[in-house]
Structure formats: C-alpha cells, structure tokens
Amino acid sequence: MIASKVTFNTENLNKNIEDIWCTIKAGSETLLIGCIYCPIINHFANEVSICIDQACKEYNERNLNGMLVCGDFNCSNLKWNEDGDWYFNRISDGEQEFLDVVNKNFLDQNLSVPTFQLNDQVQKSFLDLVFTESNTKITNLETGPVLGELSRGHLTMTLSYLFKNNKNFHNQFKREKKFNYKNGIYALINKFLSDIDWD
C-alpha cells in the first residue's frame, strides 16, 4: 500500500531543520507527504521556506494528486481560526517569512485548535500544523492526549485524507490491526530515550 522513495534532494541546505518526505500511492493517485521539525522559526525560517518551496515545486512538476505537509514549526505567536485563516497579536520576522511561503504556495492550514499542552488540560499553542494543497482534503482531524504520560507536550492527532476515489481505496486496503497507543508504557519509553547520549 505504501511506496516510499526520496522525491527530492535537500543536501544543499544547512540542515538545522529536520524533514522527511515520501510519496504514497493509493490506486491511481499519488500523495506527497512531508514532516518538518523546525527548532526555532526565527533562526531557520529561510530553510523552512526553501524546503516548502522545493516540495511545492516537486508536487507541481510531477503533477501529483495531493500534498500533505505537517510538522512542528514552532510559530508560537500564530493562531488559526476554523477556516484555516491566521491571526496574531504580534509576529516575529521568522513567522512572517513562514506565512509568506505558505501564502505564496497557496497551502491551506487545516488545524483550528491548539496542539501543544502547557500543563494538564491547558492547551495554548499552535506549534504543530497540517497543510494541504486544498482545504477539502482533510476530514475528521482530532487532537488526543499528550503523547506519553506527561502533563506538558504535543498532543496526538488523527486525521483522514480524502483521495478522489476514497471509497474504493478503503475497501481495497482494510486494516486488520489497529494499534492502541493509549496503552503504551510511556514512562519507560521516556526513561529509555532520556538515557541515550544523543551527541
């Protein structure tokens, strides 16, 4: 069901951001999917802009059927309403550059609720965002609990992406297993990851 391959080369970038890309083929349709992590948008907005520009160029040149870009962009001053329109009280230069590349490439942002929890049940920031080439592609987007047994962190998210021939796609590829991530032993996973020397 999933065919992954490198779709474009970003080796020329100073890799201060992290990104991964793949294509998913569903019947006759091909979807470009990317996930981006930007530690500080003010320092690395140019790299995020180049990455998104390159992905949009790939999407257009290959005449793909869809594009989904998600990630943690760390744009803490930006807010998004139910229609995907942004607003803010104040904005940094990096956040403005990020908005410019989103608007230039006609991307639609699909989240309208905060995705980062500061403490138990207090959700404040739109750090994680989900972009598509059309505002009609995402349905059933829901946030869930913080991943792991933490009071502060990123919320889990689930969504449905609508392919043109969605009915046949779901009938052809029914999942037999559904993993229950709520039962994970996240305290043990967090301890394991914190003990790793990442340098």
N, C-alpha and C positions, 0 to 999 in steps of 0.2 A: 504494500500500500504506500509506503513512504520511500521515495528515492531521493537520497541526499547527494549533493555534489557541490563543489566550490563553484560559485556563479560569477564571481569577480575577484580581482586581486586588489588588496589594500596594503600591500607590503611597503609602498612608498610613504605611508603615513607614519608619523611619530606616534607609536601606539600607546597613548596614555588612556585611551578608552578601550573597552573590550567589546567585540562584536562577533557574532556568528551568524551565518546565513545558510539557507538550504532552499531547495525547491521541493514542493510536494506535488505529485501528480495524482489527480483524482479523476479517473476516466479520461476524458479528452482535455481536461483543464489542468493548468499548471499554476501553482501559487508560490510566490517568492515570500519567504518568511525570514525575518531578521530579528535578532535580540541584541540590544545595545546597553552597555553599562557605562555611564559617564560619572566619574567620582566627583568632579566639581565643574559645573557647566561654565562658570566664569573663566576657568583656565583652559578648557578644552572644547569650547563651543565650535571653533573652526574645524576641529577634527570630526565632531558630530555632524556638522554641516556637510563636509566632504563625503562622509560615509553615506548619509541620506541621499545626497545628490547622486552619488555613484549607483546606489540601489535603484533610484527612480530612473536613471538612465538605462540600467540593465532591464528593468521592468518594461520600459517603452521600446527599447531596441529589439528585445526578444519577443515582443508582443504577447506577454504573459497575461493570464486571465485574472490575476489578483495579486495583491501585495499586502502583507501584514507586517508592521514594524512595531515591536513592543520593547519596553525596557525601563530601566531606572535612569532617568535623565537628570535627576536632582535639581529640578526647577521649582524650588520651594515657594517662590512668590506667585507662581501662576495658579489660577483656579479655572475650572471649566464648568460650563452650565450643561443642562440636559441636551442641548442642541449641538454640543461639541465646540461652542464658541468660548474663547478665552477672555479672562479679565484679570485685573491685578490692581493693587493699591500702589505698589512701587515695583520696579523691574530692574534687573541688572543688565549690563551690556551683553553678557553671555546669553541670558534668557531672551533678549530681543533678537540676537542673531539666530537663536534656535527657532523662534517664532517665524522669522523671515524665511528660513529654509523650508519650514513646514508649509507656509503660505505659498511660497514660490513653486513648490511641487504639488500643490493642490491636494494635500493629505488631510484626511478627516480624523479627528481625535474622537475616540469612542467612549471614554470614561467620563462620568459626571459625578462620581463620588470619590472622596479621598481614599488613598491607597496605603498610607503609612499611619500606623498607630503609635502615638506618643506614650500612652500608658493604657491600662485596662479600659477598654471601651471608648477612648478618646481618639478619634481619627481626625487628623488635621491636614496632612499634606498630600499634594498630587505629585509624588515623586515618580511613580510608575505610570506610564502612559501607553495606550494602544492606538496605533494609527493604521488606517487603511486607505486605499485609493478611492473608496466610495463609502458614503455614510449608510448604505443599505446592506453591507456585508456582514455585520456583527449583530448577533441576537443573543439573548439570554446571558448577558455579561453580568456576573455577580461576584461580589467580594465575599471572602470567607474569613476564617480566623487567621491570626498571625501564624506563619509557618513556624512550628516548634512551640515549645512550652515557654514562651516569652511574653512579657507584658508590653514590650516595645519592639516594633519591627514592621516589615512589609506584610500586607495582607495577601492571602492566597486569592487567586482569581480563576474563574472558569468562564468560557465563552463558547459560542457556536459561530462558525464561519459558514456563510451561505454560498455554496457553489451554485452555478446556474442549474445544474441537473442534480440538485441536492437529494431528492427522493431516491433516485437510483444509486447514488453513491452510498447512502446509509444502508440500503438493502444489500448491497454487494459486500460491504465491509462491516458486518456486525461484530462488535467486541464480545468476546466470551468472558473475559476477565475485566473486572473493574477494581482497581486498587483503592483501598481506603486509607488515605494519607492521614486521616484524623487519629488513627491508632498507632502512629509511629512513636517510637521512643526517642523523642527529640532531645531530651536532656542528655542522653547517652551520645547521640549524634553530635550535638553541640560540644560536648566534652572532647570527643574524638577529634573534631575539626580544630578546636582551640589548642590541642596538644601538638599540632603539626607545625613544624618550623617552615613557614612559607617563604622565607628568604633563602 
